[in-house]
Amino acid sequence: MFMQIAIGAIGIGIVLMVGYLVIAQVRVALPTPEVSNPCYGLPLTGACVGGDNTSLIIDDVTYTDGVTATQATVFAGFGLIAVGIIVLAAFGLINVFR
């Protein structure tokens, strides 16, 4: 019984590691859409405070923030699965020494 649990935990762990790698590589590979800079050439006052007024084209901030939030959510789900693996291994060890 414990061997089946251990093999299952190892399999789930491998899937988690591959998932982490895939999600990280997909995020890097996705092209970031660019938009025209509304603050280009304007003084850094009013709506442009803290902005970039030297570049005509800038990265789409909403896209970047969305992809980052999605990656964090997926990684949190992977973390929950990892906790499940730990609980599963603990259950197996308890059964072995019972």
C-alpha positions as CSV (number, residue, x, y, z in Angstrom):
1,M,0.0,0.0,0.0
2,F,2.8,2.4,0.9
3,M,4.6,1.7,-2.3
4,Q,1.6,2.7,-4.3
5,I,1.3,5.9,-2.4
6,A,5.0,6.7,-2.8
7,I,4.9,6.0,-6.6
8,G,1.8,8.2,-6.9
9,A,3.5,11.0,-4.9
10,I,6.6,10.8,-7.1
11,G,4.4,10.9,-10.2
12,I,2.5,13.9,-9.0
13,G,5.8,15.6,-8.0
14,I,7.2,15.1,-11.5
15,V,4.0,16.5,-13.0
16,L,4.3,19.6,-10.7
17,M,7.9,20.2,-11.7
18,V,7.1,19.9,-15.4
19,G,4.1,22.2,-14.8
20,Y,6.3,24.9,-13.2
21,L,8.8,24.7,-16.1
22,V,6.1,24.9,-18.8
23,I,4.3,27.8,-17.2
24,A,7.5,29.7,-16.7
25,Q,8.6,29.1,-20.3
26,V,5.2,29.9,-21.8
27,R,5.3,33.3,-19.9
28,V,8.7,34.1,-21.3
29,A,7.8,33.0,-24.8
30,L,4.5,35.0,-25.0
31,P,5.1,38.3,-26.9
32,T,4.2,41.3,-24.9
33,P,1.8,43.6,-26.9
34,E,2.9,47.1,-27.3
35,V,0.8,50.3,-27.3
36,S,1.5,53.8,-28.1
37,N,2.6,55.9,-25.2
38,P,0.0,58.6,-24.3
39,C,2.7,60.6,-22.4
40,Y,5.3,60.7,-25.2
41,G,6.8,64.2,-25.4
42,L,4.6,65.6,-22.6
43,P,5.8,67.0,-19.3
44,L,5.7,64.5,-16.4
45,T,2.8,66.3,-14.6
46,G,-0.9,65.6,-14.2
47,A,-1.8,62.2,-15.7
48,C,1.8,61.5,-16.8
49,V,3.4,61.7,-13.3
50,G,5.8,58.8,-13.0
51,G,5.3,57.8,-16.6
52,D,7.8,57.4,-19.5
53,N,7.7,60.4,-21.8
54,T,10.8,59.3,-23.9
55,S,9.4,56.2,-25.6
56,L,6.9,56.3,-28.4
57,I,5.9,52.6,-27.8
58,I,5.6,51.0,-24.4
59,D,4.6,47.5,-23.1
60,D,0.9,47.0,-22.4
61,V,0.8,47.1,-18.6
62,T,-2.6,45.5,-18.3
63,Y,-1.4,42.5,-20.3
64,T,1.8,42.1,-18.2
65,D,-0.1,42.4,-14.9
66,G,-2.7,39.9,-16.1
67,V,-0.1,37.3,-17.1
68,T,1.8,37.8,-13.8
69,A,-1.4,37.3,-11.8
70,T,-2.3,34.2,-13.8
71,Q,1.1,32.7,-13.3
72,A,0.9,33.4,-9.5
73,T,-2.5,31.7,-9.4
74,V,-1.3,28.7,-11.2
75,F,1.8,28.5,-9.0
76,A,-0.5,28.8,-5.9
77,G,-2.5,25.8,-7.2
78,F,0.7,23.9,-7.7
79,G,1.6,24.7,-4.1
80,L,-1.7,23.3,-2.9
81,I,-1.0,20.1,-4.8
82,A,2.5,19.9,-3.2
83,V,0.9,20.2,0.2
84,G,-1.4,17.3,-0.8
85,I,1.7,15.2,-1.7
86,I,3.1,15.9,1.7
87,V,-0.1,14.9,3.4
88,L,-0.3,11.8,1.2
89,A,3.3,10.8,2.1
90,A,2.6,11.4,5.8
91,F,-0.5,9.2,5.6
92,G,1.6,6.5,3.9
93,L,4.3,6.7,6.7
94,I,1.6,6.5,9.4
95,N,0.2,3.3,7.7
96,V,3.7,1.8,7.5
97,F,4.4,2.2,11.2
98,R,1.0,1.2,12.4
